[in-house]
Amino acid sequence: MDGRGRLLRSLRLAGLGASPAALAYAGTLQVPGAFSERPRLMPPARQKRLGLRHKILNRLAGPGTGACLSLLLLAAVGGYGAVKGGHYAAFVAAQGQPADLVAKALGFSIKSVTISGERELKEQDLLTLAGIGPRNSLLFLDVAKIRERLQQLPLVKEAAVTKLYPDRLLIEIEERQPFALWQCDGKVLIVAAEGVPVAAMRDQRFIHLPLVVGAGANEKLSQYMALLDTAGDLRERIVAGVLVAKRRWTLKTANGIEILLPEREPEAALARLVELQQTSHILDKDLISLDLRQPSRLVARLTEEAAAEPAETLPRKSKAKGGHL
């Protein structure tokens, strides 16, 4: 004890009975002859991460956090149940996507749709096919998909869709024009100039269009039209062109004569027929067919009545069903 009655404590760390606080404090002292270690400093980046973590934990531990988490959990469960039960799909089918609802609330609804270029198609049919209705908003309308849907129509050659903000839509249509009739497998279709079928033949106003018959005849429509141009004055007599084996044409006239053209250079053979008609009126005779497939030879098949006339003058020969000129 000192002179004031206080206990004296040894500064030696090896002394027994030292308190933990004293030992901790003593660890920072540089005592000669004693083992010591420098304190480790935490990196600033880790200190920052730990500080952010502590802030988040403190915020989550604040008042009202549990209630908010409970509400979010209930909302998630309710949304999952609505999707699984089909209620969400029914809502979207009736009202539209949530994004469209927000866009319409902001003034981007579709108030008017202008359609131009349509002739055979009806506006309502175009809108239905494009999928445009009160549920859509102009902001989230996919014009590329609408254009693709419209061009799936056989009668539509080209389509353009333009947004006119804030609430107008412009649809421009270029229709394929009916150019010819194509008969195949017992059906008659209206085709465009490029041979694309556009509709079934149900309207008699298209009865005057050129008629081609046979598989693939619509794809060679330009060849048939070239033959009609070569026919000149005989064009009015030709009512149809039959594509045989996808290689050559046989023309049918209004009085039932079949004109068989060669696969190669059919225009030259038809020009020869035009000359024969001018000189001998061959198409006005009682014929069943004219075979022009051989350049240096013409084979004509007569009707039964025409073939029977010379047989009457030659009683020794039997009557034939057909004959040749």
C-alpha positions as CSV (number, residue, x, y, z in Angstrom):
1,M,0.0,0.0,0.0
2,D,1.2,3.6,-0.5
3,G,1.1,6.3,2.1
4,R,-2.6,7.1,1.3
5,G,-3.9,3.6,1.9
6,R,-4.1,2.5,-1.8
7,L,-3.0,-0.8,-3.1
8,L,-0.1,-0.9,-5.4
9,R,-0.5,-2.9,-8.7
10,S,2.4,-4.3,-10.6
11,L,2.8,-3.2,-14.2
12,R,4.3,-6.6,-15.2
13,L,1.9,-8.4,-17.6
14,A,3.1,-11.7,-16.3
15,G,1.5,-11.0,-13.0
16,L,-1.4,-13.1,-11.8
17,G,-4.8,-11.8,-11.1
18,A,-5.0,-9.1,-13.7
19,S,-8.5,-8.2,-14.9
20,P,-9.5,-8.7,-18.5
21,A,-9.9,-5.0,-19.0
22,A,-6.4,-4.5,-17.8
23,L,-5.1,-7.2,-20.0
24,A,-6.8,-5.8,-23.0
25,Y,-5.4,-2.4,-22.2
26,A,-2.0,-3.9,-21.6
27,G,-2.0,-5.4,-25.0
28,T,-1.6,-2.0,-26.5
29,L,1.4,-1.1,-24.5
30,Q,4.9,-1.7,-25.6
31,V,6.4,-3.5,-22.7
32,P,10.0,-4.3,-23.0
33,G,10.7,-8.0,-23.1
34,A,7.0,-8.9,-23.6
35,F,5.4,-10.4,-26.8
36,S,3.2,-7.9,-28.6
37,E,1.3,-7.8,-32.0
38,R,0.3,-4.7,-34.1
39,P,-3.5,-4.3,-34.4
40,R,-4.9,-5.3,-37.9
41,L,-6.7,-2.5,-39.8
42,M,-9.8,-3.4,-41.9
43,P,-9.7,-2.5,-45.6
44,P,-11.9,0.5,-46.5
45,A,-13.9,-1.5,-49.1
46,R,-14.9,-4.1,-46.5
47,Q,-15.7,-1.3,-44.0
48,K,-18.0,0.2,-46.6
49,R,-19.7,-3.1,-47.3
50,L,-20.2,-3.8,-43.6
51,G,-21.6,-0.3,-43.2
52,L,-24.1,-0.8,-46.0
53,R,-25.1,-4.1,-44.6
54,H,-25.7,-2.6,-41.2
55,K,-27.8,0.2,-42.7
56,I,-30.0,-2.4,-44.5
57,L,-30.4,-4.5,-41.4
58,N,-31.2,-1.4,-39.3
59,R,-33.8,-0.3,-41.9
60,L,-35.4,-3.8,-42.0
61,A,-35.5,-3.8,-38.3
62,G,-37.4,-0.6,-38.3
63,P,-41.2,-0.2,-37.6
64,G,-43.7,-1.3,-40.3
65,T,-41.3,-3.5,-42.2
66,G,-43.0,-6.7,-41.2
67,A,-46.4,-5.3,-42.3
68,C,-45.0,-4.3,-45.8
69,L,-43.4,-7.7,-46.3
70,S,-46.7,-9.4,-45.3
71,L,-48.6,-7.3,-47.8
72,L,-46.1,-8.1,-50.6
73,L,-46.3,-11.8,-49.8
74,L,-50.1,-11.7,-49.9
75,A,-50.0,-9.8,-53.2
76,A,-47.7,-12.3,-54.7
77,V,-49.8,-15.2,-53.5
78,G,-53.0,-13.5,-54.9
79,G,-51.3,-12.8,-58.3
80,Y,-50.1,-16.4,-58.6
81,G,-53.6,-17.6,-57.8
82,A,-55.2,-15.2,-60.4
83,V,-52.8,-16.5,-63.1
84,K,-53.3,-20.1,-62.2
85,G,-57.1,-19.7,-62.0
86,G,-57.4,-18.0,-65.3
87,H,-58.7,-14.7,-63.8
88,Y,-55.7,-12.7,-65.1
89,A,-56.1,-14.1,-68.6
90,A,-59.8,-13.2,-68.6
91,F,-59.0,-9.7,-67.4
92,V,-56.4,-9.2,-70.2
93,A,-58.9,-10.5,-72.8
94,A,-61.5,-8.1,-71.6
95,Q,-59.5,-5.0,-70.7
96,G,-56.1,-5.4,-72.3
97,Q,-52.5,-5.7,-71.0
98,P,-51.7,-3.6,-68.0
99,A,-49.1,-1.6,-70.0
100,D,-51.9,-0.7,-72.5
101,L,-54.2,0.4,-69.7
102,V,-51.5,2.7,-68.4
103,A,-50.8,4.1,-71.9
104,K,-54.5,4.7,-72.6
105,A,-54.8,6.5,-69.3
106,L,-51.9,8.8,-70.4
107,G,-53.8,9.7,-73.6
108,F,-52.3,7.1,-76.1
109,S,-55.5,5.3,-76.9
110,I,-56.5,4.6,-80.6
111,K,-59.4,6.9,-81.3
112,S,-59.3,6.6,-85.1
113,V,-58.0,4.2,-87.8
114,T,-57.7,5.4,-91.4
115,I,-57.5,2.6,-94.1
116,S,-56.8,3.4,-97.7
117,G,-56.3,1.4,-100.9
118,E,-58.8,-1.4,-100.1
119,R,-61.2,-2.4,-102.9
120,E,-62.3,-6.0,-102.5
121,L,-61.5,-6.2,-98.8
122,K,-63.7,-4.8,-96.1
123,E,-62.4,-2.4,-93.4
124,Q,-63.8,-4.5,-90.5
125,D,-62.2,-7.7,-91.9
126,L,-58.8,-5.9,-92.0
127,L,-59.1,-4.6,-88.4
128,T,-60.1,-8.0,-87.2
129,L,-57.2,-9.7,-88.9
130,A,-54.8,-7.1,-87.6
131,G,-56.0,-7.5,-84.1
132,I,-56.8,-3.9,-83.6
133,G,-59.5,-3.0,-81.0
134,P,-60.4,-1.0,-78.0
135,R,-58.0,-3.0,-75.8
136,N,-54.9,-1.7,-77.7
137,S,-53.0,1.4,-77.1
138,L,-51.1,3.3,-79.8
139,L,-47.9,3.4,-77.7
140,F,-47.4,-0.3,-77.4
141,L,-48.9,-1.3,-80.8
142,D,-46.5,-3.5,-82.8
143,V,-46.9,-2.2,-86.3
144,A,-44.4,-4.8,-87.7
145,K,-46.6,-7.7,-86.6
146,I,-49.8,-6.0,-87.9
147,R,-48.1,-5.5,-91.3
148,E,-47.1,-9.2,-91.3
149,R,-50.7,-10.3,-90.5
150,L,-52.2,-8.2,-93.3
151,Q,-49.8,-9.5,-95.9
152,Q,-50.8,-13.0,-95.1
153,L,-54.1,-12.2,-96.9
154,P,-53.7,-13.5,-100.5
155,L,-55.4,-10.4,-101.8
156,V,-52.9,-8.1,-100.1
157,K,-49.8,-7.4,-102.2
158,E,-48.3,-4.8,-99.9
159,A,-49.2,-3.1,-96.6
160,A,-47.9,-0.2,-94.5
161,V,-48.9,0.7,-91.0
162,T,-48.0,4.1,-89.5
163,K,-48.6,5.5,-86.0
164,L,-49.8,9.2,-85.8
165,Y,-49.4,10.2,-82.2
166,P,-51.2,10.6,-79.9
167,D,-54.2,8.6,-81.0
168,R,-54.4,7.9,-84.8
169,L,-53.4,4.9,-86.9
170,L,-52.9,4.8,-90.7
171,I,-53.1,1.6,-92.7
172,E,-52.3,1.6,-96.4
173,I,-53.2,-1.4,-98.5
174,E,-52.2,-2.4,-102.1
175,E,-54.4,-5.2,-103.3
176,R,-53.6,-7.7,-105.9
177,Q,-55.8,-7.2,-108.9
178,P,-57.8,-10.2,-110.3
179,F,-56.0,-11.1,-113.5
180,A,-57.0,-14.6,-114.6
181,L,-58.9,-17.7,-113.6
182,W,-57.2,-20.9,-112.7
183,Q,-59.0,-24.3,-112.7
184,C,-57.3,-27.2,-110.9
185,D,-58.7,-30.2,-109.1
186,G,-62.2,-29.2,-109.9
187,K,-61.9,-25.7,-108.3
188,V,-61.8,-22.4,-110.0
189,L,-59.7,-19.7,-108.3
190,I,-59.0,-16.0,-109.1
191,V,-55.3,-15.4,-109.5
192,A,-53.2,-12.2,-109.7
193,A,-50.8,-11.4,-112.5
194,E,-48.0,-13.2,-110.8
195,G,-50.2,-16.3,-110.4
196,V,-50.9,-16.0,-106.7
197,P,-54.5,-17.3,-105.9
198,V,-56.5,-14.5,-104.2
199,A,-60.0,-15.9,-103.9
200,A,-62.4,-18.6,-105.0
201,M,-64.4,-17.8,-108.1
202,R,-67.9,-16.9,-106.9
203,D,-68.6,-13.7,-108.6
204,Q,-69.7,-13.8,-112.3
205,R,-68.2,-10.4,-113.0
206,F,-64.8,-12.1,-113.3
207,I,-66.1,-14.6,-115.9
208,H,-64.4,-12.7,-118.7
209,L,-60.9,-13.2,-117.3
210,P,-58.5,-15.5,-119.2
211,L,-58.8,-19.2,-118.0
212,V,-55.9,-21.6,-117.5
213,V,-56.4,-25.2,-116.6
214,G,-54.1,-27.8,-115.0
215,A,-51.5,-28.2,-112.2
216,G,-48.9,-25.4,-112.4
217,A,-50.8,-23.4,-115.0
218,N,-51.0,-20.4,-112.7
219,E,-47.2,-20.3,-112.5
220,K,-46.9,-20.1,-116.3
221,L,-49.6,-17.5,-116.8
222,S,-47.2,-15.1,-118.6
223,Q,-46.6,-17.8,-121.3
224,Y,-50.3,-18.2,-121.9
225,M,-50.8,-14.5,-122.2
226,A,-48.0,-14.3,-124.7
227,L,-49.8,-17.0,-126.8
228,L,-53.0,-14.9,-126.7
229,D,-51.1,-11.9,-128.0
230,T,-49.7,-14.0,-130.8
231,A,-53.2,-15.3,-131.7
232,G,-54.2,-11.8,-132.8
233,D,-57.8,-12.0,-134.2
234,L,-58.1,-15.6,-133.1
235,R,-57.9,-14.5,-129.5
236,E,-61.6,-14.0,-129.2
237,R,-62.1,-17.7,-130.3
238,I,-59.8,-19.1,-127.5
239,V,-61.6,-19.7,-124.3
240,A,-59.0,-21.6,-122.2
241,G,-55.4,-22.8,-122.2
242,V,-54.7,-26.3,-120.8
243,L,-51.2,-26.9,-119.5
244,V,-50.3,-30.5,-120.3
245,A,-47.8,-32.3,-118.1
246,K,-46.5,-28.8,-117.0
247,R,-44.7,-28.6,-120.3
248,R,-46.9,-27.6,-123.3
249,W,-50.2,-25.8,-124.0
250,T,-53.4,-27.0,-125.6
251,L,-55.8,-24.2,-126.5
252,K,-59.6,-24.7,-126.5
253,T,-61.8,-22.6,-128.8
254,A,-65.4,-21.5,-128.3
255,N,-66.6,-24.1,-130.9
256,G,-64.9,-27.0,-129.1
257,I,-61.7,-27.4,-131.2
258,E,-58.5,-28.3,-129.3
259,I,-55.3,-26.8,-130.7
260,L,-52.2,-28.8,-129.6
261,L,-49.1,-26.6,-129.5
262,P,-45.5,-27.9,-129.3
263,E,-43.4,-27.5,-126.2
264,R,-40.8,-25.5,-128.0
265,E,-41.6,-22.4,-130.0
266,P,-45.4,-22.5,-129.5
267,E,-45.7,-19.0,-130.7
268,A,-44.4,-20.0,-134.2
269,A,-46.9,-22.8,-134.4
270,L,-49.7,-20.5,-133.4
271,A,-48.6,-17.9,-136.0
272,R,-48.9,-20.7,-138.6
273,L,-52.5,-21.4,-137.5
274,V,-53.3,-17.7,-137.8
275,E,-52.1,-17.8,-141.4
276,L,-54.2,-20.9,-142.2
277,Q,-57.3,-19.3,-140.8
278,Q,-56.8,-16.3,-143.0
279,T,-56.3,-18.4,-146.1
280,S,-58.6,-21.4,-145.6
281,H,-60.7,-20.7,-142.6
282,I,-59.6,-23.9,-141.0
283,L,-61.2,-23.2,-137.6
284,D,-64.6,-22.9,-139.3
285,K,-64.6,-26.6,-140.4
286,D,-66.1,-29.5,-138.5
287,L,-63.0,-30.4,-136.5
288,I,-62.3,-32.0,-133.1
289,S,-58.6,-31.0,-132.9
290,L,-55.6,-29.5,-134.7
291,D,-52.2,-30.9,-133.9
292,L,-49.4,-28.4,-134.5
293,R,-46.7,-30.1,-132.6
294,Q,-44.8,-31.0,-135.7
295,P,-43.4,-28.0,-137.6
296,S,-43.8,-29.4,-141.1
297,R,-47.1,-31.3,-140.6
298,L,-50.6,-30.4,-139.6
299,V,-52.9,-33.2,-138.3
300,A,-56.6,-32.4,-138.1
301,R,-59.1,-34.7,-136.5
302,L,-62.6,-34.5,-138.0
303,T,-65.9,-34.9,-136.2
304,E,-67.9,-38.1,-136.8
305,E,-70.3,-36.3,-139.1
306,A,-67.5,-34.8,-141.2
307,A,-65.7,-38.1,-141.3
308,A,-68.8,-39.9,-142.5
309,E,-69.4,-37.8,-145.5
310,P,-66.6,-39.2,-147.7
311,A,-67.4,-42.8,-146.5
312,E,-70.8,-42.6,-148.1
313,T,-69.2,-42.1,-151.5
314,L,-66.9,-45.1,-150.9
315,P,-69.2,-47.9,-149.8
316,R,-66.5,-50.6,-149.7
317,K,-64.7,-48.8,-146.9
318,S,-66.1,-48.9,-143.4
319,K,-67.1,-45.6,-141.7
320,A,-64.5,-44.2,-139.4
321,K,-65.2,-42.3,-136.2
322,G,-62.6,-39.8,-137.1
323,G,-60.4,-38.7,-140.0
324,H,-57.4,-36.4,-140.9
325,L,-57.0,-33.7,-143.4
